[in-house]
Amino acid sequence: MGNTSSESRRRETCDTREWLLSGESPAISSVMFSAGVLGNLIALALLARRWRGDLGRGAGHGNSISLFHVLVTELVFTDLLGTCFISPVVLASYARNQTLVALAPQRRVCTYFAFSMTFFSLATMLMLFAMALERYLAIGHPYFYQRWITHRGGLAVLPAIYTVSLLFCSLPLLDHQDYVQYCPGTWCFIGHEQSTYLRLYATLLLLLIIAVLACNFSVILNLIRMHRRGRNSRCGPSLGSSRAGPGSRRRGERVSVAEEMDHLILLAIMTITFAVCSLPFTIFAYMNETFSREEKWDLQALRFLSINSIIDPWVFAILRPPVLRLMRSVLCCRASLRTQDATLTSCSTHSNASKSADL
């Protein structure tokens, strides 16, 4: 009983505190803000360079930048907006030595911060889902993809995701008491007392992660089938067939598989990053409030959730095409070595059978 009353007093103190405790340092928040802005700007610069290169190469062929890179650009833009909308509020709190509740009357800054956190976290996950769905349709249903999926539709994804996120995240605004301030006073989020909406939000993120993983798994299976078809085609007869057609078709198929592998590696790493960053929040949403505050799980969960928008652009900046080719070669090396003997044996058997038929 005593523990419950002390925990209740601690929660009320954190929610109503107006001054930061001595010893609170803005170092972590400053590093996160600087890394987020720098990483997103570098990623946008690299994407702009990719856009110019792809448009230049496709000028004579009627091709333009891939829809996947359009979605990546929208994801990086969303991460940059989230960093610029959220982190400066924390830095202002440290600069004034005041909590978010005390920065503006009627808890407006606290409400703004909590809404921005929920909005940009959901928008990021929806963007990852759109990227995974685009890859799934492009690989698994190419005819549907070629007919119905356009670059104009890709540009419409961003406002559509923002609209859905805005509507869903605006539900707590109907009751300002749904947002509470967490210790040390520089964070605001959905109150643990509002367990229904908090768990609904966490469950939605979890379902989106599962859907993205399912799309990626389907893409992997389709890429394996494409690789096997390309391997089997190398055993096909060369006499009596077109000399230029099969070779160029096989080269185009190998290039297509390699490009899709690069996209899959990039998307998979971004998905794993978001899953790791959102897992503490999901646990926090279903955790007992007393235990989460005693172990300071609430603060760690919110920090992990905000780190994702910092990591994503650095993942794209680091995983340049040479690095992706190296990772692809490492991932495919063992599989190629295992299948080489089988391929040679299959080709030899096929050749012997053809010779016997000719005799």
C-alpha positions in Angstrom: 0.0 0.0 0.0 2.9 2.3 0.9 4.6 1.5 -2.4 1.5 2.3 -4.4 1.0 5.7 -2.7 4.7 6.6 -3.1 4.5 5.6 -6.8 1.4 7.7 -7.2 3.1 10.7 -5.7 6.1 10.2 -7.9 3.9 10.1 -11.0 2.1 13.2 -10.0 5.4 14.9 -9.3 6.8 14.1 -12.8 3.6 15.2 -14.5 3.3 18.5 -12.7 7.0 19.4 -12.3 7.9 22.8 -13.7 11.7 22.9 -13.1 14.3 20.5 -14.2 16.4 18.8 -11.5 20.0 19.8 -11.0 22.4 17.7 -12.9 20.2 17.1 -16.0 22.4 17.5 -19.0 21.3 18.2 -22.6 24.3 16.3 -24.1 22.3 13.3 -25.2 19.5 15.3 -26.8 22.0 17.6 -28.5 23.9 14.7 -30.0 20.7 13.0 -31.2 19.5 16.3 -32.8 22.8 16.9 -34.5 23.1 13.3 -35.8 19.5 13.3 -37.0 19.8 16.6 -38.9 23.2 15.8 -40.4 22.3 12.2 -41.4 19.0 13.2 -43.1 20.7 16.1 -45.0 23.4 13.7 -46.2 20.8 11.1 -47.2 18.7 13.8 -49.1 21.9 15.0 -50.9 22.7 11.4 -52.0 19.1 10.9 -53.1 19.2 14.1 -55.1 22.4 12.9 -56.8 20.7 9.6 -57.5 17.7 11.4 -59.0 19.9 13.4 -61.3 21.9 10.4 -62.4 18.8 8.3 -63.1 17.0 11.0 -65.0 20.1 11.6 -67.1 20.5 8.0 -67.9 16.8 7.5 -68.6 16.4 10.6 -70.8 17.0 8.7 -74.0 15.1 5.6 -72.9 12.0 7.1 -71.4 12.8 5.8 -67.9 13.0 7.8 -64.7 14.0 7.2 -61.1 12.6 4.1 -59.6 9.5 4.3 -57.4 11.4 2.6 -54.6 13.8 5.6 -54.4 10.8 8.0 -54.5 9.5 6.3 -51.3 12.9 6.3 -49.7 13.1 10.1 -50.3 9.7 10.5 -48.7 10.9 8.4 -45.7 14.0 10.5 -45.2 12.0 13.7 -45.6 9.6 12.4 -42.9 12.5 11.6 -40.6 14.0 15.1 -41.1 10.7 16.8 -40.3 10.3 14.6 -37.1 13.8 15.5 -35.9 13.3 19.3 -36.6 9.8 19.4 -35.0 10.6 17.4 -31.8 14.3 17.9 -30.7 14.3 21.7 -30.6 11.6 21.6 -28.0 13.7 19.4 -25.7 16.7 21.7 -26.2 14.6 24.7 -25.3 13.5 23.0 -22.2 17.1 22.5 -21.1 18.0 26.0 -22.1 15.3 27.5 -19.9 15.8 24.9 -17.2 12.0 24.3 -17.4 9.9 21.3 -18.1 7.6 21.0 -21.1 4.6 21.7 -18.9 6.0 25.0 -17.8 7.1 26.2 -21.3 3.6 27.3 -22.3 0.3 27.7 -20.6 -2.4 25.0 -20.6 0.3 22.3 -21.3 0.4 23.2 -25.0 4.1 22.3 -25.5 3.6 19.0 -23.8 0.6 18.3 -26.0 2.5 19.3 -29.1 5.5 17.2 -28.2 3.4 14.1 -27.5 1.3 14.5 -30.7 4.5 14.9 -32.8 6.0 11.8 -31.3 3.0 9.6 -32.1 2.5 11.2 -35.5 6.0 10.8 -36.9 6.5 7.4 -35.4 3.4 6.1 -37.1 4.1 7.9 -40.4 7.6 6.3 -40.5 6.2 2.8 -40.0 3.5 3.4 -42.6 6.2 4.6 -45.0 8.2 1.4 -44.4 5.1 -0.6 -45.1 4.5 1.3 -48.3 8.1 0.5 -49.4 7.7 -3.2 -48.6 4.3 -3.4 -50.3 5.8 -1.7 -53.4 8.6 -4.3 -53.6 6.1 -7.1 -53.0 3.9 -6.0 -55.9 6.9 -5.3 -58.2 8.4 -8.8 -57.7 5.3 -10.9 -57.0 2.7 -9.3 -59.2 4.6 -7.6 -62.0 1.7 -7.3 -64.4 -0.5 -5.6 -61.8 2.5 -3.4 -60.8 3.2 -2.3 -64.4 -0.5 -1.4 -65.1 -1.6 0.2 -61.9 1.5 1.5 -59.9 2.8 4.8 -61.2 5.2 7.4 -60.1 2.3 9.8 -59.6 0.8 7.3 -57.2 4.1 7.2 -55.4 4.1 10.9 -54.9 0.6 10.6 -53.5 1.7 8.2 -50.8 3.2 10.8 -48.6 0.1 13.0 -48.2 -2.1 9.9 -47.8 0.1 8.6 -45.0 0.2 12.0 -43.3 -3.6 12.1 -43.5 -4.1 8.7 -42.0 -1.5 9.4 -39.2 -3.1 12.8 -38.5 -6.5 11.3 -38.1 -5.4 8.4 -35.9 -3.0 10.5 -33.7 -5.6 13.2 -33.2 -7.8 11.0 -31.1 -6.1 11.9 -27.8 -6.5 15.6 -28.6 -10.1 15.2 -27.8 -9.0 14.9 -24.2 -5.8 16.7 -23.3 -5.5 14.6 -20.1 -4.4 11.7 -22.3 -1.0 13.2 -22.6 1.3 13.3 -19.5 4.8 14.5 -18.8 7.4 11.9 -18.0 10.5 12.3 -15.9 12.8 14.1 -16.1 10.3 16.6 -17.5 11.6 16.8 -21.1 9.3 14.1 -22.5 5.5 14.0 -23.0 3.6 11.0 -24.4 0.3 9.1 -24.0 -0.5 8.5 -20.4 -0.2 5.0 -19.1 -3.6 5.4 -17.5 -5.1 5.6 -21.0 -4.2 2.0 -21.6 -6.7 1.4 -24.3 -5.4 4.0 -26.8 -1.7 3.3 -25.8 -2.1 -0.4 -26.4 -4.0 0.2 -29.6 -1.2 2.4 -30.9 1.5 -0.1 -29.9 -0.5 -3.0 -31.5 -0.9 -1.0 -34.7 2.9 -0.5 -34.9 3.4 -4.2 -34.2 1.0 -5.3 -36.9 2.7 -3.0 -39.4 6.1 -4.5 -38.5 4.7 -8.0 -39.0 3.2 -7.0 -42.4 6.5 -5.5 -43.5 8.3 -8.7 -42.5 5.7 -10.8 -44.4 6.2 -8.7 -47.6 10.0 -9.0 -47.3 9.7 -12.8 -46.8 7.6 -13.0 -50.0 10.1 -10.9 -51.9 12.9 -13.3 -50.8 11.0 -16.3 -52.0 10.3 -14.7 -55.4 14.0 -13.6 -55.8 15.0 -17.2 -55.1 12.6 -18.4 -57.8 14.1 -15.8 -60.2 17.6 -16.9 -59.4 16.7 -20.5 -60.1 15.1 -19.7 -63.4 18.2 -17.8 -64.4 20.4 -20.7 -63.4 18.3 -23.3 -65.2 18.3 -21.1 -68.4 22.1 -21.4 -68.6 21.6 -25.1 -69.3 19.3 -24.5 -72.2 20.2 -25.4 -75.7 22.2 -22.7 -77.6 21.8 -24.3 -81.1 18.7 -23.4 -83.1 17.9 -20.5 -80.9 18.5 -16.8 -81.2 22.1 -15.8 -80.5 21.5 -12.4 -79.1 18.1 -12.8 -77.4 18.7 -15.4 -74.7 22.1 -13.9 -73.7 20.8 -10.4 -73.4 17.7 -11.7 -71.6 19.8 -13.6 -69.1 22.0 -10.6 -68.4 18.9 -8.4 -67.9 17.5 -11.0 -65.5 20.7 -11.1 -63.5 20.8 -7.3 -63.3 17.2 -7.3 -62.2 17.8 -9.8 -59.5 20.9 -7.9 -58.3 19.0 -4.6 -58.1 16.1 -6.2 -56.3 18.5 -7.8 -53.8 20.0 -4.3 -53.1 16.5 -2.9 -52.5 15.7 -5.8 -50.2 18.8 -5.5 -48.1 18.2 -1.8 -47.6 14.6 -2.3 -46.7 15.3 -5.3 -44.4 17.9 -3.3 -42.4 15.6 -0.3 -42.0 12.8 -2.7 -40.9 15.0 -4.4 -38.4 16.1 -1.0 -37.1 12.5 0.1 -36.6 11.5 -3.2 -35.0 14.3 -3.0 -32.5 13.6 0.7 -31.7 9.8 0.1 -31.3 10.1 -3.1 -29.3 10.8 -1.4 -25.9 7.7 0.9 -26.5 5.5 -2.1 -27.3 6.7 -3.8 -24.0 6.1 -0.5 -22.2 2.6 -0.3 -23.5 1.6 -3.7 -22.1 3.7 -3.4 -18.9 2.5 -2.6 -15.5 2.8 1.1 -14.9 4.4 0.8 -11.4 7.1 -1.5 -12.7 7.8 0.5 -15.8 8.4 3.7 -13.8 10.5 1.9 -11.1 12.8 0.5 -13.8 12.7 3.8 -15.8 11.4 1.8 -18.8 9.2 4.7 -19.9 12.1 7.0 -20.6 14.1 4.3 -22.3 11.2 3.3 -24.5 10.6 6.9 -25.7 14.3 7.4 -26.4 14.4 4.2 -28.5 11.3 5.3 -30.4 12.9 8.6 -31.3 16.3 7.1 -32.3 14.8 5.4 -35.3 14.5 8.7 -37.3 18.2 9.2 -36.6 19.4 5.8 -37.7 17.4 5.5 -40.9 19.2 8.2 -42.9 22.6 6.9 -41.8 21.6 3.4 -42.9 20.9 4.8 -46.4 24.0 6.9 -46.4 26.3 4.1 -45.4 24.7 1.4 -47.6 25.9 2.9 -50.8 25.8 0.7 -54.0 29.4 -0.6 -53.5 28.6 -1.6 -49.9 25.4 -3.3 -51.1 27.2 -5.2 -53.8 29.7 -6.4 -51.1 26.9 -7.5 -48.8 25.1 -9.2 -51.7 28.2 -11.1 -52.7 28.8 -12.2 -49.1 25.2 -13.3 -48.7 25.1 -15.1 -52.1 28.6 -16.5 -52.1 27.8 -19.7 -50.1 24.6 -20.3 -52.0 26.4 -19.9 -55.3 29.2 -22.3 -54.3 26.6 -24.9 -53.2 24.6 -24.7 -56.4 27.6 -24.5 -58.8 28.3 -28.2 -58.7 24.6 -29.0 -59.0 24.3 -26.7 -62.0 27.3 -28.2 -63.7 26.0 -31.7 -63.1 22.6 -30.7 -64.4 24.1 -29.1 -67.5 26.3 -32.1 -68.2 23.3 -34.5 -67.9 21.3 -32.2 -70.1 24.1 -32.1 -72.7 24.6 -35.9 -72.7 20.9 -36.4 -73.1 20.8 -34.1 -76.1 23.8 -35.9 -77.7 22.1 -39.3 -77.2 18.9 -37.9 -78.8 20.8 -36.7 -81.8 22.6 -40.0 -82.3 
